[in-house]
Amino acid sequence: MSQSNYSSISPEQAGDRKCISSCLPVPGDRAPELRAVRLDNGQTWDLHVSRPERFTLIVFYRGVHCPICREQLEELEQNLAAFRERGIEVVAVSCDDEERARKSASEWAVDDLSIVFGLELDTVRDWGLFVSRAIGEHEPKHFCEPGMFLVDREGRLYAAWVQSVPFVRPALTDLLKALDFIRDKDYPARGTVAQAA
C-alpha cells in the first residue's frame, strides 16, 4: 500500500497552517458579515439586510471544480420548494470568481438557486471555514471547504456544519426534518456556551 501524500507537508504548506480557520462563530450570536455579488443580477447580497420568513441557509461550496458540490447544489435546487415552504431562503456561496461561478450556473442544473460569488478568504475565515490550496490545475489557488449555516431572521447563527474535506455532507432530507422539528418544538439554538465556567 503506497503512502498517501497527506502526511507529506512541505515547509511552504506548513506555513499555511497559520491561515487555517480561527474558530467557529457561536450559535445565538450575530452571524459574521457576509456580502457577495449575486450571479443572477450582479447586485450585492448582504446577509444582514436579507429578511427571510424564518431562516437563511448558507451553503458554502468549494467551487466549479468540485463534483460533490455539483451534486449538493443540484439536490438543493430540487428541494428549493420544500425549503421555501418552510420560510427558508437558500444561498450558495463560493470563493469562485465570476467566470467560474457562471460556469457552475451554466453546466449544473441550478436554474433557481441563488448563487453568490467572489468571497475573500478573510470572510471565509470569519465563518470558521477551512481553506485549501490547489492540488490540481483545475482548482483555484485557494478555496474554502464546505460548510452550511442556518441563520435566523434577526441575523443570529442558529446552527453550523463545517468540514475539512468535501466528503459526507449533511443530508438535505435530514435537514428538512430538522427544520420541521425546530418549528414544531420551538427548539432553541444549541452549542451556545462559548466558554464553560
C-alpha positions in Angstrom: 0.0 0.0 0.0 1.5 3.3 -1.0 1.9 6.2 1.5 -0.8 8.9 0.9 0.6 12.3 0.3 -1.5 13.8 3.1 1.3 13.2 5.6 3.9 14.9 3.5 3.6 18.6 4.2 6.2 20.9 2.6 7.6 23.8 4.6 5.6 26.1 2.3 2.4 24.3 3.1 3.3 24.2 6.8 3.4 28.0 6.6 -0.2 27.9 5.5 -1.2 26.4 8.9 -1.4 29.9 10.4 -4.1 30.6 7.8 -6.4 27.8 9.0 -9.7 29.0 10.2 -9.8 30.6 13.6 -12.9 29.5 15.5 -16.5 28.9 14.6 -19.0 31.7 15.3 -21.1 30.8 18.4 -24.8 29.9 17.9 -27.0 32.6 19.3 -24.5 35.3 18.5 -24.8 37.7 15.5 -23.5 35.8 12.4 -20.3 37.2 10.8 -20.7 39.7 7.9 -21.4 38.1 4.5 -21.6 40.3 1.4 -21.0 38.9 -2.1 -22.2 39.5 -5.6 -25.3 37.7 -6.9 -24.8 35.9 -10.1 -28.3 36.4 -11.4 -28.4 40.2 -11.2 -24.9 41.5 -10.3 -26.1 43.1 -7.2 -24.6 42.7 -3.7 -26.3 40.2 -1.5 -26.0 41.1 2.2 -26.9 38.5 4.9 -27.7 41.2 7.4 -30.1 43.0 5.0 -31.8 39.8 4.0 -35.1 39.2 5.9 -36.3 35.6 5.3 -39.5 34.4 6.9 -37.6 32.1 9.3 -34.0 31.3 8.4 -31.3 31.8 5.7 -29.5 28.6 4.8 -26.0 29.5 3.6 -24.2 26.7 1.7 -20.5 27.4 1.2 -19.2 25.2 -1.6 -15.7 24.6 -2.9 -16.2 25.8 -6.5 -16.9 24.6 -10.0 -14.0 22.2 -9.8 -15.9 20.0 -7.2 -18.2 17.3 -8.4 -19.6 16.7 -5.0 -20.5 20.4 -4.8 -22.4 20.0 -8.0 -24.4 17.1 -6.6 -25.1 19.0 -3.4 -26.2 22.2 -5.2 -28.3 20.2 -7.8 -30.0 18.5 -4.8 -30.6 21.8 -3.2 -32.2 23.0 -6.4 -34.5 20.0 -6.4 -35.6 20.8 -2.8 -35.9 24.6 -3.1 -39.7 24.5 -3.0 -39.6 22.4 0.3 -37.2 24.9 1.9 -39.2 27.9 0.7 -42.4 26.3 2.1 -40.7 26.3 5.5 -39.7 30.0 5.2 -36.0 29.3 4.4 -34.0 31.4 2.0 -31.2 29.3 0.4 -28.0 30.9 -0.8 -25.0 29.1 -2.3 -21.6 30.9 -1.8 -18.1 30.3 -3.0 -14.7 31.9 -3.5 -15.0 31.4 -7.3 -14.7 34.4 -9.5 -17.5 35.4 -11.8 -16.2 33.3 -14.7 -16.1 30.2 -12.6 -19.4 30.9 -11.0 -21.0 31.4 -14.4 -19.6 28.1 -15.5 -21.3 26.4 -12.5 -24.6 28.0 -13.3 -24.4 27.0 -17.0 -23.1 23.5 -16.5 -25.0 22.5 -13.4 -28.8 22.1 -13.0 -29.2 25.1 -10.7 -31.5 27.5 -12.5 -33.4 28.8 -9.5 -30.7 28.6 -6.8 -29.3 31.9 -5.6 -25.6 31.8 -6.2 -23.2 34.5 -4.9 -19.5 34.5 -5.6 -16.2 36.2 -5.0 -15.8 35.6 -1.3 -12.5 36.8 0.2 -10.5 34.4 2.3 -10.8 36.7 5.3 -14.6 36.4 5.2 -14.3 32.6 4.9 -12.1 32.5 8.0 -14.6 34.7 9.9 -17.1 31.9 9.4 -14.6 29.3 10.7 -14.3 27.5 7.4 -11.3 25.5 6.4 -9.2 26.8 3.4 -7.4 24.5 1.0 -4.7 25.2 -1.6 -4.9 23.9 -5.2 -3.6 20.4 -5.8 -4.6 20.3 -9.5 -4.7 22.7 -12.4 -8.5 22.8 -12.4 -8.6 24.3 -8.9 -8.1 27.9 -7.9 -5.1 28.8 -5.8 -7.1 28.8 -2.6 -10.8 28.0 -1.9 -13.0 27.2 1.1 -14.0 23.7 2.1 -17.8 23.0 2.5 -19.9 24.5 5.3 -23.6 25.0 5.9 -25.0 27.6 8.3 -28.5 28.3 9.4 -29.0 32.0 10.4 -32.3 33.3 11.9 -34.1 36.3 10.5 -32.5 38.6 13.1 -29.1 37.6 11.7 -28.1 35.3 14.6 -26.4 32.0 13.9 -28.7 29.1 14.7 -26.6 26.0 13.6 -23.4 25.2 11.7 -21.9 22.3 9.8 -18.3 22.7 8.9 -16.0 20.2 7.0 -12.3 20.0 6.2 -12.9 17.6 3.2 -15.5 17.5 0.5 -17.0 14.2 1.5 -20.0 13.2 3.7 -22.1 16.3 3.8 -25.3 16.6 5.8 -28.3 15.0 4.1 -30.8 17.6 3.0 -33.8 15.3 3.8 -32.5 15.2 7.4 -32.1 19.0 7.4 -35.7 19.4 6.2 -37.0 17.1 9.0 -34.9 19.1 11.5 -36.4 22.3 10.3 -39.9 20.9 11.0 -38.8 19.8 14.4 -37.3 23.2 15.2 -40.5 24.9 14.1 -42.9 22.4 15.9 -41.0 22.3 19.2 -39.7 25.9 19.1 -36.3 24.3 19.6 -33.6 26.8 20.7 -30.1 27.0 19.3 -27.6 24.7 20.9 -23.9 24.9 21.4 -24.3 28.4 22.7 -21.7 28.2 25.5 -18.6 29.9 24.2 -16.5 29.2 27.4 -17.5 26.7 30.1 -17.3 28.2 33.6 
